[in-house]
Amino acid sequence: MFTMQVGYSVRDYAAWKELFDKDPVGRAASGARSYRIFRDSDDENYVVVHLDFDTRDAAASFLEKLRSQVFNNPDAMATIIDGPPSVRILEEAASERLSAG
């Protein structure tokens, strides 16, 4: 599995989440299997999104859509996000569920 990790500061979490929920780029149609949203525990306006894909190619293709349709669109970005996003495509190397003792 491959996870795209996108992190950025948002001006207003509620406004950002409303736009995220509208899904302007089409996550599922682009091959995303699931997503998780995290907020920094010390800065509620810093958001990290994990989007899971079956293949690296699907994640890379979606990243190109994000760049062309969202990240490089000053009208979309300027009102919602403070500064450029940080993006990585991660390959899962190990996973284990732990149980409390």
Residue pairs with C-beta under 8 A, 6 or more apart in sequence:
1 33
1 52
1 53
1 54
1 91
1 92
2 52
2 53
2 54
2 55
2 56
2 58
2 59
2 89
2 90
2 91
2 92
3 50
3 51
3 52
3 53
3 59
3 89
3 90
3 92
4 49
4 50
4 51
4 53
4 59
4 62
4 63
4 87
4 88
4 89
4 90
5 48
5 49
5 50
5 86
5 87
5 88
5 89
5 90
6 48
6 49
6 51
6 66
6 85
6 86
6 87
7 46
7 47
7 48
7 49
7 85
7 86
7 87
8 46
8 47
8 81
8 82
8 83
8 84
8 85
8 86
9 43
9 45
9 46
9 47
9 81
9 82
9 83
10 16
10 45
10 46
10 47
10 80
10 81
10 82
11 45
11 79
11 80
11 81
11 82
12 45
12 80
13 39
13 44
13 45
13 47
15 79
15 80
16 47
16 80
16 81
17 37
19 76
19 80
20 37
20 49
24 69
24 70
24 76
25 62
25 65
25 66
25 69
25 70
26 65
27 35
27 51
27 62
30 58
30 61
30 62
30 65
31 53
31 54
31 55
31 58
31 59
31 61
31 62
32 51
32 52
32 53
32 58
32 62
33 52
33 53
33 54
34 51
34 52
35 49
35 50
35 51
35 52
36 49
36 50
37 47
37 48
37 49
38 47
38 48
38 49
38 50
39 45
39 46
39 47
39 48
40 46
40 47
40 48
45 82
51 59
51 62
53 59
53 62
56 89
56 91
59 89
60 89
63 87
63 89
66 87
69 76
70 76
70 77
71 77
71 84
71 85
